[in-house]
Amino acid sequence: MNMTALKSIPSNVVKKRPGFNGQGELDLDSLTRLHEPEFKDATFLYFEFTDLEAVDTDTEDFWNVGVRRENAQDSDRIASYQNSFSKNNFDMTFWPPSRDTDGNWLDGRGRICAAKKNGERWIPTAVYSRNDSSKKNTVTNGLISNQQDRPQAPATFEDYVTAGVYLIHNKQLQNQKTAIDAWLYKDVNIERVYDNSINGQITRLTNKIMSEAKETHSLVLKKSTDQWKTWIEKHLGLKKSDYVLVNTKDVTYTERLWCRHIMPAVEYGEDPVDIIFYSSEDNPDACRSGLKDSVEFLEKFYKLSFKLVNSQLSGIVSINPPDNRPWNVLGAVPQIVQEHPIAGSDLIKVDRY
């Protein structure tokens, strides 16, 4: 690693800003004493402060697709950063979040999300130039960043699998052992993390990437309920009270939808209930299967309700279910990376999911 020089802060850059949570101040000069972390095909230029009010964390750059199995804005991880910032200020003894000159973030997304949630305005940033801005370079640098002595959580075995599968699906990496091994050993420096002499850890990783890339045709973009609600409000202009967001992973969520939302809405004359679906599954086929089951269960509950009434009024009256349903499916959020326009602003119709 190289020591950065004091000249790495341009003369026109503001060097000091108020500290997090009103504690002291943040001084960019203190960062010039830190060791520069390693990034592939990226050259460090200078430090500056980034205005968090100008950063939109609800973009593809912050979803970390291909770098982590879970979303970059995982609530537990972000909450941990938030708590740290609230109690201890921003830690200037670690390299700050890093981005390139085009505004694409190389690492530090979690700290940025946490700082924004805490209402902070400025965050120290390291700026890099990149000759290679390909998906492969971005994903590789994300993995390398998570190997080093940094505040962020280290990459997991599944994160490396996800990265390899993502690059194969995007034709940035061949689904062949020699190609995957070359990427892992030469680009990702996987031997920093795993020792192949211990249960063939790297071999298992290569094999898992190959098999998962073959079995699945896409990754799934996963967000929490709150993150999807934020996306819906931003892109569709719907408030949380305007619809019900339903996870299709388990039909019990559909049962809750029926009992807690649709039936009360009918009782108080507030139907139809608008519904938006999402999934927390890892596999596209499981997402589709769950959505299909959820829609079918709604129909089943509806028809069973009339069957129940008719059974109690047998010989007196028989009621056929009306065509108009007390719910309206607006669609599903875009999650299947290779097929849905995940960077778009529209829901996916159920019959096209």
Helices and strands as residue ranges (DSSP letters): E 2-3, G 6-8, E 16-18, G 20-22, E 25-27, G 28-33, E 35-36, E 42-51, G 52-54, H 60-63, H 75-88, E 98-100, E 105-107, H 109-117, E 122-130, H 135-145, H 157-169, H 177-182, I 183-187, G 190-192, H 201-215, H 225-236, G 240-242, E 244-247, H 251-257, I 258-262, H 263-267, E 273-278, H 284-312, E 327-332, G 350-352
